[in-house]
Amino acid sequence: MAFRKTISQSELAQGQSDADRERHATDYSASRGGWFTAEAKPVAGQDKDSSGACRWGRR
């Protein structure tokens, strides 16, 4: 039987690239009852997406 070294969460996080962290990001939603994949959040100062259509709220 072999013994395994315990790896801390901080050590695991150091090995991930920024793209991996973003791809696996989750947000907690109490109304939905748990952790779910993070949704895109609006960026301040950007009202429209690349197609020119409004993404958030009113015009």
PyMOL Python script that loads the backbone (N, CA, C, O; Angstrom):
from pymol import cmd

cmd.read_pdbstr("""\
ATOM      1  N   MET A   1       0.839  -1.170   0.000  1.00  0.00           N
ATOM      2  CA  MET A   1       0.000   0.000   0.000  1.00  0.00           C
ATOM      3  C   MET A   1       0.889   1.240   0.000  1.00  0.00           C
ATOM      4  O   MET A   1       1.840   1.329   0.776  1.00  0.00           O
ATOM      5  N   ALA A   2       0.575   2.190  -0.870  1.00  0.00           N
ATOM      6  CA  ALA A   2       1.376   3.405  -0.987  1.00  0.00           C
ATOM      7  C   ALA A   2       0.673   4.561  -0.286  1.00  0.00           C
ATOM      8  O   ALA A   2      -0.553   4.672  -0.296  1.00  0.00           O
ATOM      9  N   PHE A   3       1.484   5.409   0.318  1.00  0.00           N
ATOM     10  CA  PHE A   3       0.929   6.592   0.962  1.00  0.00           C
ATOM     11  C   PHE A   3       0.964   7.760  -0.016  1.00  0.00           C
ATOM     12  O   PHE A   3       1.918   7.920  -0.777  1.00  0.00           O
ATOM     13  N   ARG A   4      -0.071   8.560   0.015  1.00  0.00           N
ATOM     14  CA  ARG A   4      -0.134   9.718  -0.874  1.00  0.00           C
ATOM     15  C   ARG A   4       0.136  10.985  -0.090  1.00  0.00           C
ATOM     16  O   ARG A   4      -0.233  11.100   1.079  1.00  0.00           O
ATOM     17  N   LYS A   5       0.781  11.928  -0.743  1.00  0.00           N
ATOM     18  CA  LYS A   5       1.021  13.237  -0.152  1.00  0.00           C
ATOM     19  C   LYS A   5      -0.253  14.067  -0.305  1.00  0.00           C
ATOM     20  O   LYS A   5      -0.846  14.104  -1.383  1.00  0.00           O
ATOM     21  N   THR A   6      -0.665  14.721   0.758  1.00  0.00           N
ATOM     22  CA  THR A   6      -1.820  15.594   0.691  1.00  0.00           C
ATOM     23  C   THR A   6      -1.417  16.903   0.028  1.00  0.00           C
ATOM     24  O   THR A   6      -0.417  17.516   0.403  1.00  0.00           O
ATOM     25  N   ILE A   7      -2.197  17.326  -0.958  1.00  0.00           N
ATOM     26  CA  ILE A   7      -1.923  18.566  -1.669  1.00  0.00           C
ATOM     27  C   ILE A   7      -2.959  19.598  -1.240  1.00  0.00           C
ATOM     28  O   ILE A   7      -4.161  19.341  -1.309  1.00  0.00           O
ATOM     29  N   SER A   8      -2.498  20.757  -0.800  1.00  0.00           N
ATOM     30  CA  SER A   8      -3.415  21.798  -0.350  1.00  0.00           C
ATOM     31  C   SER A   8      -4.092  22.462  -1.546  1.00  0.00           C
ATOM     32  O   SER A   8      -3.598  22.381  -2.671  1.00  0.00           O
ATOM     33  N   GLN A   9      -5.227  23.120  -1.296  1.00  0.00           N
ATOM     34  CA  GLN A   9      -5.946  23.812  -2.361  1.00  0.00           C
ATOM     35  C   GLN A   9      -5.113  24.938  -2.963  1.00  0.00           C
ATOM     36  O   GLN A   9      -5.196  25.201  -4.162  1.00  0.00           O
ATOM     37  N   SER A  10      -4.311  25.601  -2.135  1.00  0.00           N
ATOM     38  CA  SER A  10      -3.484  26.695  -2.652  1.00  0.00           C
ATOM     39  C   SER A  10      -2.419  26.165  -3.617  1.00  0.00           C
ATOM     40  O   SER A  10      -2.105  26.821  -4.610  1.00  0.00           O
ATOM     41  N   GLU A  11      -1.865  24.987  -3.335  1.00  0.00           N
ATOM     42  CA  GLU A  11      -0.895  24.386  -4.247  1.00  0.00           C
ATOM     43  C   GLU A  11      -1.546  24.022  -5.578  1.00  0.00           C
ATOM     44  O   GLU A  11      -0.956  24.215  -6.641  1.00  0.00           O
ATOM     45  N   LEU A  12      -2.754  23.502  -5.510  1.00  0.00           N
ATOM     46  CA  LEU A  12      -3.467  23.160  -6.741  1.00  0.00           C
ATOM     47  C   LEU A  12      -3.763  24.405  -7.562  1.00  0.00           C
ATOM     48  O   LEU A  12      -3.641  24.385  -8.786  1.00  0.00           O
ATOM     49  N   ALA A  13      -4.151  25.485  -6.900  1.00  0.00           N
ATOM     50  CA  ALA A  13      -4.491  26.726  -7.589  1.00  0.00           C
ATOM     51  C   ALA A  13      -3.270  27.324  -8.280  1.00  0.00           C
ATOM     52  O   ALA A  13      -3.399  27.930  -9.343  1.00  0.00           O
ATOM     53  N   GLN A  14      -2.094  27.162  -7.692  1.00  0.00           N
ATOM     54  CA  GLN A  14      -0.875  27.709  -8.294  1.00  0.00           C
ATOM     55  C   GLN A  14      -0.573  27.041  -9.632  1.00  0.00           C
ATOM     56  O   GLN A  14       0.012  27.664 -10.518  1.00  0.00           O
ATOM     57  N   GLY A  15      -0.965  25.784  -9.783  1.00  0.00           N
ATOM     58  CA  GLY A  15      -0.690  25.042 -11.008  1.00  0.00           C
ATOM     59  C   GLY A  15      -1.657  25.335 -12.137  1.00  0.00           C
ATOM     60  O   GLY A  15      -1.430  24.905 -13.268  1.00  0.00           O
ATOM     61  N   GLN A  16      -2.737  26.060 -11.855  1.00  0.00           N
ATOM     62  CA  GLN A  16      -3.730  26.351 -12.887  1.00  0.00           C
ATOM     63  C   GLN A  16      -3.409  27.642 -13.621  1.00  0.00           C
ATOM     64  O   GLN A  16      -2.883  28.590 -13.039  1.00  0.00           O
ATOM     65  N   SER A  17      -3.734  27.662 -14.899  1.00  0.00           N
ATOM     66  CA  SER A  17      -3.588  28.901 -15.664  1.00  0.00           C
ATOM     67  C   SER A  17      -4.825  29.768 -15.426  1.00  0.00           C
ATOM     68  O   SER A  17      -5.832  29.285 -14.908  1.00  0.00           O
ATOM     69  N   ASP A  18      -4.751  31.036 -15.800  1.00  0.00           N
ATOM     70  CA  ASP A  18      -5.889  31.945 -15.638  1.00  0.00           C
ATOM     71  C   ASP A  18      -7.095  31.468 -16.445  1.00  0.00           C
ATOM     72  O   ASP A  18      -8.235  31.610 -16.004  1.00  0.00           O
ATOM     73  N   ALA A  19      -6.844  30.909 -17.614  1.00  0.00           N
ATOM     74  CA  ALA A  19      -7.935  30.413 -18.460  1.00  0.00           C
ATOM     75  C   ALA A  19      -8.657  29.248 -17.782  1.00  0.00           C
ATOM     76  O   ALA A  19      -9.882  29.154 -17.844  1.00  0.00           O
ATOM     77  N   ASP A  20      -7.897  28.362 -17.133  1.00  0.00           N
ATOM     78  CA  ASP A  20      -8.510  27.241 -16.417  1.00  0.00           C
ATOM     79  C   ASP A  20      -9.341  27.725 -15.237  1.00  0.00           C
ATOM     80  O   ASP A  20     -10.438  27.220 -14.998  1.00  0.00           O
ATOM     81  N   ARG A  21      -8.824  28.698 -14.501  1.00  0.00           N
ATOM     82  CA  ARG A  21      -9.572  29.237 -13.360  1.00  0.00           C
ATOM     83  C   ARG A  21     -10.901  29.838 -13.809  1.00  0.00           C
ATOM     84  O   ARG A  21     -11.933  29.632 -13.170  1.00  0.00           O
ATOM     85  N   GLU A  22     -10.866  30.584 -14.914  1.00  0.00           N
ATOM     86  CA  GLU A  22     -12.075  31.226 -15.417  1.00  0.00           C
ATOM     87  C   GLU A  22     -13.071  30.188 -15.938  1.00  0.00           C
ATOM     88  O   GLU A  22     -14.277  30.330 -15.734  1.00  0.00           O
ATOM     89  N   ARG A  23     -12.579  29.161 -16.598  1.00  0.00           N
ATOM     90  CA  ARG A  23     -13.455  28.130 -17.164  1.00  0.00           C
ATOM     91  C   ARG A  23     -14.179  27.342 -16.076  1.00  0.00           C
ATOM     92  O   ARG A  23     -15.313  26.911 -16.283  1.00  0.00           O
ATOM     93  N   HIS A  24     -13.545  27.146 -14.925  1.00  0.00           N
ATOM     94  CA  HIS A  24     -14.124  26.356 -13.843  1.00  0.00           C
ATOM     95  C   HIS A  24     -14.744  27.211 -12.748  1.00  0.00           C
ATOM     96  O   HIS A  24     -15.072  26.696 -11.679  1.00  0.00           O
ATOM     97  N   ALA A  25     -14.912  28.502 -12.991  1.00  0.00           N
ATOM     98  CA  ALA A  25     -15.451  29.409 -11.979  1.00  0.00           C
ATOM     99  C   ALA A  25     -16.914  29.088 -11.684  1.00  0.00           C
ATOM    100  O   ALA A  25     -17.680  28.734 -12.580  1.00  0.00           O
ATOM    101  N   THR A  26     -17.283  29.218 -10.410  1.00  0.00           N
ATOM    102  CA  THR A  26     -18.666  29.015  -9.994  1.00  0.00           C
ATOM    103  C   THR A  26     -19.092  30.147  -9.078  1.00  0.00           C
ATOM    104  O   THR A  26     -18.262  30.783  -8.428  1.00  0.00           O
ATOM    105  N   ASP A  27     -20.398  30.391  -9.033  1.00  0.00           N
ATOM    106  CA  ASP A  27     -20.994  31.381  -8.144  1.00  0.00           C
ATOM    107  C   ASP A  27     -22.037  30.679  -7.302  1.00  0.00           C
ATOM    108  O   ASP A  27     -22.698  29.747  -7.761  1.00  0.00           O
ATOM    109  N   TYR A  28     -22.183  31.130  -6.060  1.00  0.00           N
ATOM    110  CA  TYR A  28     -23.200  30.562  -5.189  1.00  0.00           C
ATOM    111  C   TYR A  28     -24.497  31.332  -5.358  1.00  0.00           C
ATOM    112  O   TYR A  28     -24.501  32.563  -5.324  1.00  0.00           O
ATOM    113  N   SER A  29     -25.583  30.623  -5.536  1.00  0.00           N
ATOM    114  CA  SER A  29     -26.896  31.239  -5.666  1.00  0.00           C
ATOM    115  C   SER A  29     -27.833  30.581  -4.665  1.00  0.00           C
ATOM    116  O   SER A  29     -28.250  29.438  -4.853  1.00  0.00           O
ATOM    117  N   ALA A  30     -28.164  31.311  -3.595  1.00  0.00           N
ATOM    118  CA  ALA A  30     -29.044  30.765  -2.564  1.00  0.00           C
ATOM    119  C   ALA A  30     -30.437  30.503  -3.123  1.00  0.00           C
ATOM    120  O   ALA A  30     -31.082  29.528  -2.738  1.00  0.00           O
ATOM    121  N   SER A  31     -30.909  31.358  -4.023  1.00  0.00           N
ATOM    122  CA  SER A  31     -32.251  31.184  -4.576  1.00  0.00           C
ATOM    123  C   SER A  31     -32.356  29.922  -5.430  1.00  0.00           C
ATOM    124  O   SER A  31     -33.429  29.326  -5.531  1.00  0.00           O
ATOM    125  N   ARG A  32     -31.259  29.521  -6.036  1.00  0.00           N
ATOM    126  CA  ARG A  32     -31.252  28.303  -6.856  1.00  0.00           C
ATOM    127  C   ARG A  32     -30.786  27.094  -6.057  1.00  0.00           C
ATOM    128  O   ARG A  32     -30.941  25.956  -6.499  1.00  0.00           O
ATOM    129  N   GLY A  33     -30.220  27.337  -4.890  1.00  0.00           N
ATOM    130  CA  GLY A  33     -29.872  26.236  -4.001  1.00  0.00           C
ATOM    131  C   GLY A  33     -28.505  25.623  -4.197  1.00  0.00           C
ATOM    132  O   GLY A  33     -28.360  24.409  -4.048  1.00  0.00           O
ATOM    133  N   GLY A  34     -27.489  26.416  -4.526  1.00  0.00           N
ATOM    134  CA  GLY A  34     -26.155  25.845  -4.609  1.00  0.00           C
ATOM    135  C   GLY A  34     -25.207  26.607  -5.500  1.00  0.00           C
ATOM    136  O   GLY A  34     -25.424  27.773  -5.832  1.00  0.00           O
ATOM    137  N   TRP A  35     -24.134  25.906  -5.885  1.00  0.00           N
ATOM    138  CA  TRP A  35     -23.076  26.477  -6.723  1.00  0.00           C
ATOM    139  C   TRP A  35     -23.364  26.167  -8.178  1.00  0.00           C
ATOM    140  O   TRP A  35     -23.666  25.025  -8.524  1.00  0.00           O
ATOM    141  N   PHE A  36     -23.271  27.181  -9.036  1.00  0.00           N
ATOM    142  CA  PHE A  36     -23.529  27.018 -10.453  1.00  0.00           C
ATOM    143  C   PHE A  36     -22.432  27.717 -11.249  1.00  0.00           C
ATOM    144  O   PHE A  36     -21.725  28.580 -10.728  1.00  0.00           O
ATOM    145  N   THR A  37     -22.299  27.337 -12.509  1.00  0.00           N
ATOM    146  CA  THR A  37     -21.308  27.940 -13.387  1.00  0.00           C
ATOM    147  C   THR A  37     -21.510  29.449 -13.431  1.00  0.00           C
ATOM    148  O   THR A  37     -22.633  29.932 -13.576  1.00  0.00           O
ATOM    149  N   ALA A  38     -20.422  30.179 -13.304  1.00  0.00           N
ATOM    150  CA  ALA A  38     -20.487  31.641 -13.301  1.00  0.00           C
ATOM    151  C   ALA A  38     -20.958  32.153 -14.654  1.00  0.00           C
ATOM    152  O   ALA A  38     -20.528  31.668 -15.701  1.00  0.00           O
ATOM    153  N   GLU A  39     -21.844  33.136 -14.619  1.00  0.00           N
ATOM    154  CA  GLU A  39     -22.344  33.739 -15.850  1.00  0.00           C
ATOM    155  C   GLU A  39     -21.544  34.996 -16.151  1.00  0.00           C
ATOM    156  O   GLU A  39     -20.950  35.595 -15.254  1.00  0.00           O
ATOM    157  N   ALA A  40     -21.532  35.391 -17.413  1.00  0.00           N
ATOM    158  CA  ALA A  40     -20.815  36.596 -17.810  1.00  0.00           C
ATOM    159  C   ALA A  40     -21.421  37.807 -17.117  1.00  0.00           C
ATOM    160  O   ALA A  40     -22.642  37.958 -17.074  1.00  0.00           O
ATOM    161  N   LYS A  41     -20.586  38.650 -16.585  1.00  0.00           N
ATOM    162  CA  LYS A  41     -21.040  39.850 -15.899  1.00  0.00           C
ATOM    163  C   LYS A  41     -20.755  41.065 -16.772  1.00  0.00           C
ATOM    164  O   LYS A  41     -19.756  41.080 -17.492  1.00  0.00           O
ATOM    165  N   PRO A  42     -21.612  42.086 -16.724  1.00  0.00           N
ATOM    166  CA  PRO A  42     -21.386  43.269 -17.550  1.00  0.00           C
ATOM    167  C   PRO A  42     -20.114  44.012 -17.132  1.00  0.00           C
ATOM    168  O   PRO A  42     -19.745  44.024 -15.958  1.00  0.00           O
ATOM    169  N   VAL A  43     -19.462  44.620 -18.100  1.00  0.00           N
ATOM    170  CA  VAL A  43     -18.252  45.395 -17.850  1.00  0.00           C
ATOM    171  C   VAL A  43     -18.629  46.869 -17.881  1.00  0.00           C
ATOM    172  O   VAL A  43     -19.310  47.326 -18.799  1.00  0.00           O
ATOM    173  N   ALA A  44     -18.190  47.599 -16.886  1.00  0.00           N
ATOM    174  CA  ALA A  44     -18.515  49.023 -16.810  1.00  0.00           C
ATOM    175  C   ALA A  44     -18.022  49.753 -18.050  1.00  0.00           C
ATOM    176  O   ALA A  44     -16.892  49.549 -18.494  1.00  0.00           O
ATOM    177  N   GLY A  45     -18.879  50.608 -18.606  1.00  0.00           N
ATOM    178  CA  GLY A  45     -18.497  51.396 -19.768  1.00  0.00           C
ATOM    179  C   GLY A  45     -18.755  50.723 -21.099  1.00  0.00           C
ATOM    180  O   GLY A  45     -18.518  51.324 -22.147  1.00  0.00           O
ATOM    181  N   GLN A  46     -19.238  49.486 -21.085  1.00  0.00           N
ATOM    182  CA  GLN A  46     -19.536  48.797 -22.337  1.00  0.00           C
ATOM    183  C   GLN A  46     -21.022  48.474 -22.380  1.00  0.00           C
ATOM    184  O   GLN A  46     -21.492  47.568 -21.692  1.00  0.00           O
ATOM    185  N   ASP A  47     -21.760  49.230 -23.201  1.00  0.00           N
ATOM    186  CA  ASP A  47     -23.199  49.046 -23.293  1.00  0.00           C
ATOM    187  C   ASP A  47     -23.606  47.997 -24.318  1.00  0.00           C
ATOM    188  O   ASP A  47     -24.689  47.419 -24.219  1.00  0.00           O
ATOM    189  N   LYS A  48     -22.751  47.746 -25.298  1.00  0.00           N
ATOM    190  CA  LYS A  48     -23.151  46.890 -26.403  1.00  0.00           C
ATOM    191  C   LYS A  48     -22.140  45.770 -26.624  1.00  0.00           C
ATOM    192  O   LYS A  48     -20.970  45.887 -26.261  1.00  0.00           O
ATOM    193  N   ASP A  49     -22.613  44.693 -27.222  1.00  0.00           N
ATOM    194  CA  ASP A  49     -21.698  43.620 -27.599  1.00  0.00           C
ATOM    195  C   ASP A  49     -21.128  43.901 -28.989  1.00  0.00           C
ATOM    196  O   ASP A  49     -21.371  44.973 -29.545  1.00  0.00           O
ATOM    197  N   SER A  50     -20.389  42.975 -29.547  1.00  0.00           N
ATOM    198  CA  SER A  50     -19.708  43.210 -30.819  1.00  0.00           C
ATOM    199  C   SER A  50     -20.675  43.387 -31.995  1.00  0.00           C
ATOM    200  O   SER A  50     -20.303  43.978 -33.009  1.00  0.00           O
ATOM    201  N   SER A  51     -21.915  42.883 -31.876  1.00  0.00           N
ATOM    202  CA  SER A  51     -22.879  43.028 -32.964  1.00  0.00           C
ATOM    203  C   SER A  51     -23.561  44.389 -32.945  1.00  0.00           C
ATOM    204  O   SER A  51     -24.255  44.738 -33.900  1.00  0.00           O
ATOM    205  N   GLY A  52     -23.376  45.172 -31.871  1.00  0.00           N
ATOM    206  CA  GLY A  52     -23.992  46.476 -31.770  1.00  0.00           C
ATOM    207  C   GLY A  52     -25.323  46.451 -31.026  1.00  0.00           C
ATOM    208  O   GLY A  52     -25.910  47.506 -30.787  1.00  0.00           O
ATOM    209  N   ALA A  53     -25.809  45.273 -30.656  1.00  0.00           N
ATOM    210  CA  ALA A  53     -27.068  45.159 -29.927  1.00  0.00           C
ATOM    211  C   ALA A  53     -26.841  45.453 -28.446  1.00  0.00           C
ATOM    212  O   ALA A  53     -25.764  45.184 -27.915  1.00  0.00           O
ATOM    213  N   CYS A  54     -27.840  45.996 -27.791  1.00  0.00           N
ATOM    214  CA  CYS A  54     -27.739  46.257 -26.353  1.00  0.00           C
ATOM    215  C   CYS A  54     -27.753  44.922 -25.602  1.00  0.00           C
ATOM    216  O   CYS A  54     -28.561  44.043 -25.902  1.00  0.00           O
ATOM    217  N   ARG A  55     -26.865  44.782 -24.639  1.00  0.00           N
ATOM    218  CA  ARG A  55     -26.816  43.551 -23.866  1.00  0.00           C
ATOM    219  C   ARG A  55     -27.549  43.660 -22.545  1.00  0.00           C
ATOM    220  O   ARG A  55     -28.208  42.708 -22.128  1.00  0.00           O
ATOM    221  N   TRP A  56     -27.451  44.798 -21.878  1.00  0.00           N
ATOM    222  CA  TRP A  56     -27.961  44.907 -20.516  1.00  0.00           C
ATOM    223  C   TRP A  56     -28.911  46.095 -20.404  1.00  0.00           C
ATOM    224  O   TRP A  56     -28.572  47.211 -20.796  1.00  0.00           O
ATOM    225  N   GLY A  57     -30.084  45.849 -19.874  1.00  0.00           N
ATOM    226  CA  GLY A  57     -30.998  46.935 -19.535  1.00  0.00           C
ATOM    227  C   GLY A  57     -31.553  47.682 -20.727  1.00  0.00           C
ATOM    228  O   GLY A  57     -31.664  47.157 -21.835  1.00  0.00           O
ATOM    229  N   ARG A  58     -31.900  48.944 -20.454  1.00  0.00           N
ATOM    230  CA  ARG A  58     -32.514  49.795 -21.482  1.00  0.00           C
ATOM    231  C   ARG A  58     -31.469  50.432 -22.377  1.00  0.00           C
ATOM    232  O   ARG A  58     -30.270  50.385 -22.103  1.00  0.00           O
ATOM    233  N   ARG A  59     -31.960  51.033 -23.463  1.00  0.00           N
ATOM    234  CA  ARG A  59     -31.057  51.731 -24.384  1.00  0.00           C
ATOM    235  C   ARG A  59     -30.746  53.088 -23.866  1.00  0.00           C
ATOM    236  O   ARG A  59     -30.000  53.835 -24.500  1.00  0.00           O
TER     237      ARG A  59
END
""", "prot")
cmd.dss("prot")
cmd.show_as("cartoon", "prot")
cmd.util.cbc("prot")
cmd.orient("prot")
